[in-house]
Amino acid sequence: MYKKLVLIMFFCLAIFIKSNAYAGDAFLKGGIMLKPDGDIDFKHKWRISFGSDYMNWDQLGIGFEVQMAYSTEDILDETFHYVPLNIFVNVKYKTATEGVRPFGGGGAGLLSTLIFDGGSDWLKRAGIHALGGVEFGSLEESAFVVEIQFIKPISGDLPKDTEIHIYAGIKW
């Protein structure tokens, strides 16, 4: 049930972004999360990311990004459902080259996890991230995107381990 709800939410948000992000570069990416300081089961590493960049000053722009995932864990007789939900405001610099377009930037936002286990809980804390990558394709049209992000929590009582996210996807 929760997996279907997360998928429905994702598609609704992706359609919303596509219809309302015409002024910016909308993107949709999938990837994995690596945690250098911890061991995480491979099935819990998958992520999906979407958002839009608004290049207001030639090659410098602002934007937003939403990162989501879904996983379950069985502990004793109970199943826990986890929905990581990170929301960032970004600043990006993109070169003006045609064909191959490197970019870099950073942002700040909310790192959160929704936990469903018969009840529900929402763990939230502030975080920052640095990112870099390459777009392959047109400046104005669709392009293939490869990106790496370093995400660091800066508040809360939970461990403040750095996560590495590696994404690939499209921008339009």
C-alpha positions as CSV (number, residue, x, y, z in Angstrom):
1,M,0.0,0.0,0.0
2,Y,2.7,2.5,1.0
3,K,4.8,1.6,-2.1
4,K,1.8,2.4,-4.3
5,L,1.2,5.7,-2.5
6,V,4.8,6.8,-2.9
7,L,4.7,5.9,-6.6
8,I,1.5,7.9,-7.1
9,M,3.0,10.9,-5.2
10,F,6.1,10.7,-7.4
11,F,4.2,10.7,-10.7
12,C,1.9,13.5,-9.6
13,L,4.9,15.7,-8.6
14,A,6.7,14.8,-11.8
15,I,3.7,15.9,-13.9
16,F,3.4,19.0,-11.8
17,I,7.0,19.9,-12.4
18,K,6.7,19.2,-16.2
19,S,3.7,21.5,-16.5
20,N,5.0,24.3,-14.3
21,A,8.7,24.3,-14.8
22,Y,8.6,25.6,-18.4
23,A,10.7,28.6,-17.4
24,G,13.5,26.4,-16.0
25,D,15.4,23.2,-16.8
26,A,13.2,20.4,-15.2
27,F,15.0,17.2,-14.4
28,L,14.3,13.6,-13.4
29,K,17.2,11.4,-12.1
30,G,17.6,8.0,-10.6
31,G,20.6,6.8,-8.6
32,I,22.1,5.2,-5.6
33,M,23.2,6.4,-2.2
34,L,26.6,5.4,-0.7
35,K,27.5,6.0,2.9
36,P,31.3,5.8,3.5
37,D,30.9,5.4,7.3
38,G,28.2,2.8,7.3
39,D,27.0,-0.5,5.8
40,I,23.6,-0.3,4.1
41,D,21.8,-3.2,2.4
42,F,21.9,-2.6,-1.4
43,K,18.1,-2.6,-1.7
44,H,17.9,0.5,0.6
45,K,20.4,2.5,-1.6
46,W,18.1,3.5,-4.5
47,R,17.0,7.1,-4.9
48,I,14.9,9.2,-7.3
49,S,15.3,12.9,-7.7
50,F,13.4,15.6,-9.5
51,G,13.2,19.4,-9.6
52,S,14.0,22.4,-11.7
53,D,16.8,24.9,-12.3
54,Y,16.1,28.5,-13.2
55,M,19.2,29.9,-15.0
56,N,18.4,33.6,-14.3
57,W,21.9,35.1,-14.7
58,D,23.5,33.6,-17.9
59,Q,25.3,30.5,-16.4
60,L,24.3,31.0,-12.7
61,G,20.9,29.9,-11.5
62,I,18.8,28.9,-8.6
63,G,16.5,25.9,-8.3
64,F,15.0,23.2,-6.1
65,E,15.4,19.5,-5.9
66,V,13.3,16.7,-4.2
67,Q,14.9,13.4,-3.5
68,M,12.8,10.3,-2.5
69,A,13.1,6.6,-1.9
70,Y,11.2,3.7,-0.4
71,S,12.4,0.7,1.7
72,T,11.1,-1.8,4.3
73,E,12.7,-3.5,7.2
74,D,11.4,-6.4,9.3
75,I,12.3,-6.2,13.0
76,L,10.9,-9.0,15.1
77,D,7.2,-9.2,14.2
78,E,6.9,-5.7,12.8
79,T,7.5,-4.3,9.3
80,F,8.9,-0.7,9.1
81,H,8.3,1.3,6.0
82,Y,10.9,4.1,5.3
83,V,10.4,7.0,2.9
84,P,13.5,9.3,2.8
85,L,12.3,12.7,1.6
86,N,15.0,15.4,1.1
87,I,14.1,18.9,-0.2
88,F,16.9,21.3,-1.3
89,V,17.2,24.9,-2.6
90,N,20.2,25.0,-4.9
91,V,22.6,27.5,-6.6
92,K,24.2,26.1,-9.7
93,Y,26.8,27.3,-12.2
94,K,26.6,25.7,-15.7
95,T,29.1,26.4,-18.4
96,A,27.7,27.7,-21.7
97,T,29.4,25.0,-23.9
98,E,27.3,23.1,-26.4
99,G,27.3,19.3,-26.3
100,V,29.1,18.7,-23.0
101,R,28.1,21.1,-20.2
102,P,29.9,20.7,-16.8
103,F,28.1,22.2,-13.7
104,G,28.6,22.6,-10.0
105,G,26.9,24.1,-7.0
106,G,25.4,23.6,-3.6
107,G,22.4,24.1,-1.5
108,A,20.7,23.7,1.8
109,G,17.4,22.1,2.8
110,L,15.5,19.5,4.8
111,L,16.7,16.0,5.3
112,S,13.8,13.9,6.4
113,T,12.5,10.3,6.7
114,L,8.9,9.3,7.1
115,I,8.6,6.0,9.1
116,F,5.4,3.9,9.1
117,D,5.1,1.1,11.6
118,G,1.5,0.9,12.5
119,G,1.8,4.5,13.5
120,S,4.0,7.1,11.9
121,D,7.0,9.2,12.7
122,W,8.8,12.0,10.8
123,L,12.5,12.5,11.5
124,K,13.7,15.8,10.2
125,R,16.9,17.9,10.3
126,A,18.7,20.6,8.3
127,G,21.3,19.6,5.8
128,I,23.7,21.0,3.1
129,H,24.9,19.5,-0.1
130,A,27.6,20.1,-2.7
131,L,27.1,18.8,-6.3
132,G,28.8,18.5,-9.6
133,G,28.2,16.8,-12.9
134,V,27.9,17.0,-16.6
135,E,25.0,17.5,-19.0
136,F,25.4,15.8,-22.4
137,G,23.2,17.4,-25.1
138,S,21.7,20.7,-26.0
139,L,21.7,24.0,-24.0
140,E,18.0,24.6,-24.7
141,E,16.7,21.1,-25.4
142,S,16.8,17.8,-23.6
143,A,20.1,16.5,-22.2
144,F,21.4,13.4,-20.4
145,V,22.7,14.3,-16.9
146,V,25.3,12.5,-14.7
147,E,25.7,14.0,-11.2
148,I,27.4,13.3,-7.8
149,Q,26.2,14.9,-4.6
150,F,27.8,15.0,-1.1
151,I,25.1,15.5,1.5
152,K,25.8,16.4,5.2
153,P,23.3,16.8,8.0
154,I,24.0,19.9,10.1
155,S,21.4,19.6,12.9
156,G,19.6,17.0,15.0
157,D,20.6,14.2,17.3
158,L,21.1,11.5,14.7
159,P,24.6,10.7,13.3
160,K,26.0,13.4,10.9
161,D,27.6,11.0,8.4
162,T,28.2,12.3,4.9
163,E,26.2,10.5,2.2
164,I,27.3,10.3,-1.4
165,H,24.5,10.2,-4.0
166,I,25.3,9.3,-7.7
167,Y,22.5,10.1,-10.2
168,A,21.9,9.8,-13.9
169,G,18.8,11.1,-15.7
170,I,17.4,13.6,-18.1
171,K,16.7,17.3,-18.1
172,W,14.2,19.1,-20.4
